[in-house]
């Protein structure tokens, strides 16, 4: 059999950053000045988000994981530099440890005004920061097939990304409280299984036709075949604290897609499980991160989450050399050793019970390893 090419599995990374007041460590509106200055340098790779204390960045289409690392590192450096020059600090965590959403300003933009008007308090309180990873596909038929199978692994990768243990000054008891906040939105969470791209598209058409949504971007699932690009977009993760963590997670998603593609090309398939079952693992990931156990539905038994993550690394291992992402995938071992962003935030908090110190720690790691 001719060896498969994984050239088409390009990567795009979107990160959402928090804008901080250096004095109070609160979230602070930058009145879109960071975006305006940023656009002079990096054009449309930076944009405003619904809340004015959020800056969203997106990479170019990257051919491999090294390109993605350079792009994300450059974006973090650029935005941080612009922020500093305007008197702000930047940080990356799924939620701010103590800022309250009620005091945050909403960006005046038609799309955001419309979302706030429709979703009201659910939208205004949605003060969270995520990571989205796009993986390029040869066509939309392959994209829906890969999305169906990849759903099973979402909680495993999500557990590694957990980075939001605090909310509005409280220790939530969750490793990722961000998804609990986002769950208030409609059309979120683990998606259903779609038997074809036509089935997915007719679902979207029905929602548009019945005025549930005005366009497919209002489907906010943890994983979606992107409405306009030929990509599978992974949306479940908290924004990781450091660029190495972001890149390790992007490399995992890319390798997962390549592996599922390889199986498909050999007429093999990964088991598909129901949304209800996958949701059990997602809940465990948000509550315990990498420290709990998840369910292995094949064996119908609970397994230590770290063991399942090692199994995932084994599962994708054979496609990693061709993708050239070994060093990025290997960083997952560091993440398992040093704990996720949530684990590290909690450790800082346990020392002096100071959430200000937690913010300082988040901010201090924004450019770590760049």
C-alpha angles and dihedrals in degrees: 000000000000111000113259122244118225093187092116094061095094121171133229122181128198120189131185117212132196119234111219137197105233091215104045097021087224122136108268134196111244089194087233091291092127089053094047093049091041093054089059089061107027101020115208094355088095125053144167121263129209093268116055093225091063128084119192123203132184132193127228117259101288121209094210143359095271090058089049091052092052092047096049092043090051092048092051092048094046096047092044091051093049090046092051092049089054094045100260136117125216131219141174120222132124092246134009109253097233116356115117120229093218091072095049122103122233119228111251101236130130095240094048093044088053093049092048091047091053102036098031114179092009089061097041092051093047093104098150139128124222144176121231121193121193120200117195120237133199091232142347094258089061090043094058092045092052092044091053093053097037091059090081092062097047095096092049094056092037090057089059092051098049107136110147113082096144132062127181094342096313132110099236099198088236126106088213115027090161094086091050088059093046093048088078089073120086119246095027134127132042110352126232124253114267118201094210143001087253090058090052093047094048089051089055092046091052092052092048093046092051094046094246088126134003094214140007094256087079089073100097102181124153088251129017141167097246112253095227109017130059092247139112105230119208109204105163101095131097112233104269119234096236137038092239090059092048091050094046089054093046089050090051092053092046093049091047090055092047092050094049088048090051092052091048092051088055090050090251126126139198116238114264118220132196123265089242092060096043088050090062089061093043090055091050091049092052092047102041107015110200093338100076134059131261132201122264097210093193091060094029092227140110114259130185108266093230090055090053090050090052088050089053089052089052091047094056097035098102095058097045098082092056092047089051091225102120095118092050093047090047089060087072086076089059090050091052090049101043096035130240124293088268092054091050094046090051091049091054090047093050090057098062105354087239119142089188087064089049090055090048089052092050091048092045091056097048092098098026113142095010 
